[in-house]
Amino acid sequence: MLKIIKLYKMFRFLFFYTLSVITFCDFSCIGQQSFSGRIIESNSNDKGIPNVTISVVKKNYYSITNENGFFKFDCNKCTDSDSIRFSSVGFEQASFSIQSLPKNAMIKLKESNTILSEVKVSSKNNFFIDIGNIDKKSSSSLGSGFMNFGEELALQLPSLNIQEAYITKVRFFFRKIPTEKNGYKEPFKLNLYAVNENNGMPCISLLPEDILIRAEKSNKWFEIDISKYQISYPPNGIFISMKILDEDEYAYKAYLESVYSVVEKKRITKKRYLIPHLCNSVNIYKNLKNWKFSKVSKNWQKIDNSFGTFMMGLKLNVFE
């Protein structure tokens, strides 16, 4: 009987010891991963690159550098086998495994030398045009009351009587909200969609990679150069979109706001999130259509444009 008790105690000790080792391994391999550092141009010793998209390969998790190229990246989805990708328009991508990435990294990106295709350097005459919304003033803005995490706003541009044109720049117009200070600088995901020939909704993305950007100006147009992708303007039109990331994709900043509740008949405190406020124009463009992707219905729906047209647009390089 004494031998049985000893064997039982030994078995119990080995069981819990093994379990603790496995648990420790799980938490150490799949726990919170934190990185910080700076991304600079390879031909410069101290010139930071702003708005670099930082993403976990094959996972929906993103961050972005500030105006001086500094970043802090916290990922509770990361494992040691994951890779971190750094990408920015005008620069070559760089990827590192989490194991090889220093906790305080200095990463250099090379400028991309995009070679234009033969069709672009032909003897054809070319000129540039701005299409989409071109208003210089906004009438209102769309913020956290109109959009939620994971939702998307898009502007549909019609087909053009142009045989050959390439998208060089995308532009947006955001407004600074006094109560949110620098909320208009919060990052969002840029996208371009083809038009579904069957239902007229956005379908496949025309961009080869995720592009995370932030507004550089308030109450003014700002542009993003995407000429390196050499995206031709589709014959049946296109959708320009901005997407608010999911809550677990980016560490959104929250602030508390005092509002009056009609139901409770008193002022209550609500949590608000800083998101960029896209503007509507004063003029209504009948040939441009507002769209919204709802996370609840998981579908695109057309939005009434009687209150204004989303302030988005494109610059095209047209050949004739």
C-alpha positions, 0 to 999 in steps of 0.5 A: 500500500505504501508503494502505491501511495509513493507511485501515485505521488510521483505520477502526480508530480510528473503530471503537473510538472509537465503541464506547467512546462507546456503552459509556459511554452504556450504563453512564451510562444504565443504571448504579447509581442511588442516592438518599437523602432524607426524606419528610415530611407536607405540612402539617408542616415536620419530621414524617417519614412512616414506612414509606413504600413506595418503588417503581420503576413497572412494576418489582419493586424496593422500599425503605421509609422508616425510623421518621423518614421517611429513606430510601436507595434503590439501584437497579441496574435503573433507567434515566433514563426510569424513575419512582419512586413514593412511597406510604403508607396515609393519604397521596396518592401522589407520582411523580417521574422519575429525571431530576427527582429530586434525589440528596438529596430532601425530598418532601412527601406530602399526607394523602388525603381519602377520600370514603366511598361512599353505601353506607357513610354510609347509615342502617344500624347498624354495629359493628366486629369482629375476625376471624382469629387473636385470641390474645394470646400466641405459641407459636413463630415462623417465620423464615429456616429456614422461609421463603426469598426470594420466598415467602409465608405466608397465613391463610385466613379463612372465609365469614361470615354477613354481608351487608355488611362492609368491611376497616378494618385488617390485623394481624400478630404478629411475634417478636423473635429475640435473635440477629437484634436488629431483624430483626422490623423488616425490611419485607415485602409485605402482600396480600389475596387472593380465594379461587379458587372452583375450587381454593380457593387464593389468586387475584387481589389485592384491593389496588389497589397494593403495600403494603410495611410493617414490624413496629412492635412485637415480641411484640405485635399491630400493625395497618395501617389500610387503610380508605381502600381500602374493600375489602368482605369477600368472601362466600366468605372471604379470604386475608391474606398476608405476602411476603418480597421477592425478593433483588434487590427489596430489599437484605437485611441478612445476618449470619454464624452458627456452626452444627454441620453433621451432614454435615461433623461440625464447626461451620461458618459460614453466612450468614443473612438478617434477615426478620420472624418471623411467629408461631403461636398457642398455640390452633389455630383449626380454621376458619382454614387456614395456606398457603404459596407456595413459590418452588421449586414456584411454587404454593400449598400448605396447611400443617399447623396442628397446630403452631399457626395463623398470627397474622394477622387483620382488623378489619371494619366491619359494617353491618346 
